[in-house]
Amino acid sequence: MTQQTAATNTRYHWQHLISAAAVTVSGLMYWVLQVRPLTTSNGFSWHNFRQYFPYDQYSYLAIAVNVKNGNMAAVEPFTETGVNHYPRLYYVFLGLLARLFNTDIIGTWQVAGLAFQFVMVAAISWLLIRLTGLPVMGVLGFVPSIIGTFAVAATGNWHHSLDNHGVLWGAFGVLFTLNGESAALSIAVTAICILVGVTFPLLDGRAPAGAKTRTAVVIIAAAAVGALANVQTYSFLTAVYLLVYATGAYGLLKFGRKWHGALSLVLLAAVLLGGTVIAAKAGPLVTLMAGLLAAAPGFILILLKYRALVIAACVSLALAASPTILGTLLGLADKDDFLTYRELSSNALGVPLWTGLLGALVPLLMLALIFWAGVVQGNKAWLAFALGSVFAWPLVASNDLWGANQEPYRFWIDSFTLITAAAVPVFCQVATRSWHLWRAGRQLQPWEADSSDGSENTAPAAAGMGRTPVTMMTTACVAVLVAFAVSLSDYSKFSEYVHEYGTASFNDPQALAIKSAAMPLTDPNSHLRVTVDGSGQASELVMFDPCISPFRVKALTGLPIAFYNLGLAWPKDEKDIREILVQRSKGSFAQSAAEQVDIRYVLTDTGCPSGWQGQVSGAKMSEATYSNGGQLATITLWKVAG
């Protein structure tokens, strides 16, 4: 081994060590900023559930609870009746994980959700190192998660409140839930980072990934993105929009002619003007897919150049996405009542123009700089990323204006999360490349010469980087950093919010009493045990009085209960159960109606001022006493029919 070879190996060794240390530091920073505010809250336990917009989260948790208890069927998760068309793969995964290792389902929710996010942070750190060639840059992998939307500056709160129940917040807001959307975004960010890492040109003439590596990564990443359709629909569609539009933009820039670009604009105008007609005839899902048409000319050019790879990627994505997509389309064709309701229920959830622009200021500034640098330095990868992002994001986040009308604010949040995560490493590559050029005082070397295997390498020197571009670059970088610093006030207020609200305990006296009182219905050796049939459908339901939370009953016992989330899935006898729940909210127990929809048991709490112990007509099956603020109270299980 020569001295030069030994020196090179030593340098690579240290670079790998520094890279590993940088990724570790980034993960630690993510823990401190995203996890520690909760773990230091009053009464925290990994077995407690996060008190963070919990209504929907408890509904998702119910799916995992059912799977842990052995019911894999796609049923409405609380009653375990009817049909559930909601993408549920992640919650099935959590339930199977808890069942396999016999772990607490809430603890599994916490640990698994964070695991996906730490993989995401590591992927961002890896991309920072790969694009810049600087191992120390890996410490910034946590940065996209704390970029805010200027909500504090505009409203004094950490998020923008929109009409109806819509909100806009940074990635920290959507990732904190640890639900399916959080996991899907983590997977999408990881896939996009790896795709960028193997397809973007690198600094200092370093060789990009080989053809075989790129092929494998593209196909696997496409399958991962496709699988998201079975996890969370909006994250899946957002990732598809970003990837398709970025690919289409690169196709136009690399292989297109003017008429290709003109055709893309015509198709975009056709979607915007004709989307309402498509929605009326084919529905919102088809309309959202039609929104990809404007990227078709450039995408087809890429298909013609890399036919086998593109076809393989598209097939892998389609196959991975097919279970939920086909199930939803079949349900729509059968006029499923819930799916029909969902199609029509996304009213007043659009994003106001100026609120959307203000919230997107930090990533938009980064995209503007990336675009300008791409023009000046002749880097088509930068241009394609910037153009694809600025077309895909506003298009999918304004779908209420062109016919689809499917919760545009959710698409805005998901777009913000994905684009910001990718923009930070690309922005750092732009800044690093420009810094190298300025320091070297040499001519710019565009990266657009195609190698024999289709990768991009350096080309002969072209234009010098004069004082004006350097001044503009410096000014733009300062603007991005200032905007980033101002946006951090959102995260600061968010961390105070989650620290204050903390977690909900499932180990308090009432919870233990509920679990104990319901034991005759959950004990495998009890003749009263409530089970489901071979198709996963329950025939006996449990009701509860106004002071007993349905979420607690489901999480603690796993029993089929008379409750449902209107926006998630509908049970059998939905209208009757809805009316019974309305009466419950008024303090009344409609027992005759309850018996007609298979409600066989009722839980009451004597510590409840509006309890039902005087309204229930039935036999007491069990009781459990607990301390309610210093006074004794009793949870009673009643059998009311059957």
Secondary structure, DSSP 8 states (H G I E B T S, - for coil): --HHHHHHHHHHHHHHHHHHHHHHHHHHHHIIIIIHHHHTSTT--TTSEE-SSHHHHHHHHHHHHHHHTT--S--BTTTTBSB--S--HHHHHHHHHHHHHT--HHHHHHHHHHHHHHHHHHHHHHHHHHHHS-GGGGGGGGGGGG---SHHHHHSSSSEE-STT-EE--HHHHHTT-SHHHHHHHHHHHHHHHHHHHHS--GGG-----HHHHHHHHHHHHHHHHHGGGT-HHHHHHHHHHHHHHHHHHHHHHH--HHHHHHHHHHHHHHHHHHHHHHHHH-HHHHHHHTTGGGHHHHHHHHHHSHHHHHHHHHHHHHHHHHHHHHHHHHHHTT-HHHHHHHH---S----HHHHHHHTHHHHHHHHHHHHHHHHHT-HHHHHHHHHHHHHHHHHTTTTTTT--S-HHHHHHHHHHHHHHHHHHHHHHHHHHHHHHHHHT-B-----EE-TTS-EE------B--HHHHHHHHHHHHHHHHHHHHHHHHHHHHHHHHHHH-EE-SSSHHHHHHHHHTHHHH-TT-TT---B-TTS-BS-EEEE-TTS-HHHHHHHH---BS---TTT-B-TTHHHHHHHHHHHHTT---HHHHHHTTEEEEEEETT-TT-STTT--SEEEEEEEEEETTEEEEEEEEE---
